[in-house]
């Protein structure tokens, strides 16, 4: 089983980081063949059976290198997505979620655990919150994004990410 805390420690590492490679391979997740599709700057490793998706971002985008062409640099582990049962045809992620969150949590539960969000997205009705994001959580280098199920209001996807740097 994937250990959430261990996995999150690797956010921001390159896909060639030996610690990341060894950890993922011990969980039967392999990065061999990881590459960008033409004209794309993100590569995904989807593990639907584990309820997990890993996102690797091109160096130029991740580090904000405006003068470096896409596809010439390394790939950085920038985001991990944790899925609830059935969301986007994924099994539910079985390990612990960050900050004591649970897929049974509603938005009110999440706000009680994490406090005021930094950003939110509203549904077309302008009332229902589809997702929230926390940019400055204590003691972690990543931001947390929570998407809620439209029917139950419970967490459907939780992601942790290292934001791309501004272009320089």
N, C-alpha and C positions, 0 to 999 in steps of 0.2 A: 504494500500500500504506500502511496506517496505521502510523505510527511510535509505538510503545508509550510511549516516554519523553515524546514531545510530548503525546500524549493524556492521560497521567497528570498532567501539569502543570496541566490544566484541572479536575481534581477539586476540588469545592468552589465552582466558579464557577456563576453563574446561567445559565439557558438563553438569556438575552438577551446574554450576554457576546460582544462582537464577535469577539474572538480565537478563542473556541470555535466560534462559528458559521462563521467564515471557514475555520478548520482543517477542520471536519467537511465543509463544502461542497466543499472541495478534494478530499475523499475520497468524494464523492458520497453523503454522509450529511446529510440535511436535517432540521431541527428544526421546520419550518413545520407548523403544526397540532398541535404537541405540547400536550397538555392532559390533565388528570386525568379519569378516569371518575368518575361519581357515587359518592360515599362512599368514594373511594380517595384515597390520599395519595402514590402512586408512579405514574410514567408511564414506559413502556419504549419504547426505540427498538431494535428487533431487526433485526440485519443477519446473518441466517443464512448467507448466501453468504460473508460475511467472517469468520464464527466469532466474532461480537462482539455484545454486547448492552449498551446504555447505560441506566442507571437515573437518573431525575430525581425528586427528592423534594420534596414541598410544603414551603414555608418554615416553616410552623407546626411541623411534625414535625422538619425538619432542624435548625432553630434552637432547638427546645424551647420554643416560645411557647404555653404552655397556654391563654392567653386569646384567641388568634387563631384564628378558624374556618379549617378546611381549605378550600383553594381560593381564598383571598383574596390570598395572597402569591405570590412568585416561585417558580419551580421551580429546584432546585439539582442540578447534576451530582454525584451522590453515589456512584455505583458503576459500574464497568465489569466485565463478565464476559467471559472469554476461554474458548472452547470447543475441546475436542478433536474429532476427526473422528467424526461420527455421534451425538455426545451431544446429546440433545434435538433431533435433526434439524438440527443445525448442521454446516457445513463446519468444518474445523479452522482456527483462527486462524494465519495464516502468518508474522506478524512475531515478533520476539523477545519472550519473556516476561520479566517483571521478575526481577531478581536471578540471571540466568543459568539460570533454570528451563527445563525442556523437558517437552513432553507425554510424553516417554519416561521421565521420572523417576518412580521409585516413592517411597513415603513415606520410606524410608531415605535416598534421594538428597536429597529435600527437606529432611529434618532435618539432613543433613550441610551443606547449603548455607545454611540459614537459622537453624540452632540450635534450641533448645527452644521449642516452641510455647506460646502463652498459654492456649489452649483447644483441646479436641478433642471430637468426637462419635463415640461408639461404635455399632456395629451392634447389633441385637437380641441377638446372642449374647454381648454384653458384652466381646468380645475384639478384633474387627476394628475398626480405626479407619476411619471413613467420611470424616472431614474434620478438618483442623487449621486454626487461625487464629493469626496473629502480630499482636499489637496495638502493639508498640513496636519496630518495625524502625528501624535507624539511617538518618538523613538522608532520611526520607520522611514526609509528613504523613498517609499512609493506612495502613490495616491490610490485611493479605493473608489471604485465605481459600482453602484448597486442598481440593478434593473429589477423592477417589480412586475409580477404577473398581473395582467389586466383583469383576470377573473377573481383570483384569490387574494391579490394584494401582497402575497408573500414574495420573498426573494426568488427570482428565476435565474439570474446570472450575477455573479460577483466577479469583478476583475481587479487585479492589482497591477499597476503599471508605473514605469519610470517615464515621465514625459520627455518628448523630444526637446532638444535645446533650440532656442531661437536661431534663425539663420544668421551667420556671421560672414 
